Amino acid sequence: MNNDLHLYDEQSLSEQSRFITKVYGWMAFALALTGVVAFYSAQSPLIWGLIFSNSYGFWILFGIQIGLVIFLSARINKMSANVAIGAFILYSMVTGFVFSMIFIIYTMSSIASTFFITAGTFATMSIIGYFTKTDLTSFGRIMMMALVGLIIASLVNYFMQSSTLYWITTYAGILIFTGLIAYDTQKIKEMNIIGNEGTDEDKKEAIMGALTLYLDFINLFLLLLRLFGSRK
């Protein structure tokens, strides 16, 4: 009996490890796709003109971004794995078009250095979230409530244009998303259902996990870019 339990534990850990690998693989693919689309869009006068010649192009893309996240989050259990993968890839590409402005506003060196700072922070907090024995559920709830406050404050400052509130939300946002990386990593680690490897459910779980970490990464990157980005 003990040998059977030990073998089951080893198989469970092995399956969990493969699941986490898939999650990070999809996240890395999405980040790379976003970066490539953003870079080449910034080099194309045609694409740049279509998106930013007036405010409508940007807001339409932003609306598509929000819509795709809501669609994936709300309908993930009712869609096929291929549809979930397609929506995730489309979201990554749309985000790339929106992010093309970064390559116009900031220098390449500051974008690269901020990316590596973000990657290092992400890796550190993700490792903590994966290996910690502490239950981060309560911590995660606090971070989510703080995130709601951050969104409200950012919306208010969109109209107020207060430099003080701008920097408060910047530093608060960095702390919030840094904490969320650890919490989300632990949550994703526990999300995997042992025994469903290779099924549609397994693939959709990996996509949702990748989307969650992708959002943490890009939001942290944008906030750090406020601090470390050098404008052209």
N, C-alpha and C positions, 0 to 999 in steps of 0.2 A: 504493500500500500504506500509506504513512504517513497519507494522508488518511483511509483506511478505519479505521485504528487510532485516529486522533484522533476520528472520528465515533463509534466504538464506545465510547471512553472518556467522551465527553460524554453518550451515551445511558445508560451505566452509572451515571454520577454523578447524572443526572436521575432515573433509576429509584430509586436509593438514597435520594435526597432525598425522593421521594414516599413511599417505605416508612417512613422515619423520621417523616415528618409523620403517617402513619397511626398509628404506635406512640404518639407523643405525644398524638395526638387521642383515642385510646382511653383512654390513661392519664388525661388531663384529664377526659374524660367520667366515668370510674369515680370519680375523686376528687370531682367535683361531685355525683354520685349518692350517694356515701357521706355527704357533708356534708349534703345535703338530707334523706336518710332519718334521719340522726342527730339533726338539729335538730328535725324534726317528731315523731320518736319521743319525744324528751325533753319535748315539750309535751303528749303524750298520756298521761294517767293510765292508760288501758286498756293501751296497749302497754308502758308502763313497769312496770305491775303484772305483766303476763305474763312479762316478761323477768327482772325483778329482785325479784319478791315472794319468791322462794326461789332457792337457788343452782343448782337444776336448769336453769332457763331459760337462765341465762348460759352454763353449761357445755355445754348442748346446742348453742347457737349457736356457741360456740367450737369444738366438735367438728365442726360443719358447715363452719366456716371452714377448718380443717385438712384436712378430707376433700375439699373442693373444690379446694384447692391441689394436693393429692396427685393427685386425679383428673385435673386439667388437665395437670400435669407428666408423669404416667406414661402417659396415654392420648391425648395431643395428636395423635400421628401416626396413631391409629386412628379418631379421631372426625371428623365433618364440621366444616366451619368454623362452621356455624350452631350446632352443639352447643357448640363452644368459646366462641363469643360469648355464648351463653346462660348457660353456667357462669360466665364472667367477670362478667357483669352480676349474676347471682345472688350471687356472692361479694362484689361491691361493696355490694349491698343488705344482706346479712347483716352485713358489717363495719359498716355504718351503724347497724344496730340495736345492736350491741355498743358502738359509739362514742357512743351516746346518753348514756351516763353522764358523758362529758366535759362536756356542756352542763349537767349537774346539779352537777358538782363545781367546775368552773372558771368564772370570769367570761368574758363574751363578749369583752371587750376583750383579755384575755390570750390567749384562743384565737385571735383574729384576728391579734394581733401575732406569736404563735408560728408561725402558718401562713405569714405573710409572711417571717419569718426562715427557715423551712424552704424556702419557694419560692425565696428568693434563694440559699441554699446549694445547693439542688438544681440550679438553673439554672447556677450557676458551675461546679460539678463536672461537670455534664453537658456543658457547652461544652468543658471541659478534656478529658474523655474522648473527645469527638467529634473534636476537632481535633489532639490530640497525635499525634506520629509515634512515640512510645515505645510499645513493646509492653507492655501492662499485665497480661499473663497471669500472670507470677510474682507480681506485686503482688496480683492478684486471689486467687490461691491462699492467700497469707498472710492476706488479709482473710477468706476463707472459713474458714480454720482458727481465726482469732481469733473469728469468729462462733460456731463450735461451742463454743469456750471460754466465750463470753459466755452462751450458752444454758444450759450446765451450771452456771455460776456463778449465774445468775438462778434456776434451779430449786433449787439448794442454799439460796439466800437466801430462797426462798419459805417454807422451814421454819425457817431460822435467824433471819430478821427482823433482820439486822444493818444498822444505818444506814450504817456504813462501807462495807460491801460494796455496799449499794444505790447509793451515790454513785460508787463505783469502776466498777460496771457501767454506770451512767448515762453517765459521761464516756467510758468505753471504747466503749460502744455508739455514741455520737455520732461518734467518730473512725472506727469500723468502717463504719458506714453511709454516712458522708461519702465514704470511700474507695471503697466498693462502687458508689456512683452513677457515678463516673468509669469504673470497670472494666466495669460492666454496660452503660454507654452504648457503650463501644468494642466490646464483645462483640455487642451488638445491631446495631450498624452493620455488622459483618462477617457477621452471621447471614443477611442478605438474599441470596438466590440470584438473580443477574441473569438475567432472561429469564422468570421465572415470575410476573410482575406480573398481578394479577387472578385468579390461580388460588386454589383452596382452600388450598394450601400457603402461599401468600403471605399470605392472611388469617390463618391460624393462627400463622404466624411473628410477625405484627404483634400478635396477642393475647398470645402468650407474652412478647414484648418489653414490652408494656404492663403485664402482670402483674408482671414483674420490677421495673420502675421504680416501679410503684404500691407494691409491698411496701417498696422502699427508702424511698420518700417517707413513707409512713405510720409506719414504724418510727422514722425520724429525727424526725418530728413528735412522736410520743409521748415520745421521749427528751428532746427540747428542751422539751416541755411540763412535764417534771419540774423543769426549771430556771426557766422563765419563766412558768409557769402560776400565776395567783393564785386561790386557793380562795375560794369564796363564804363 
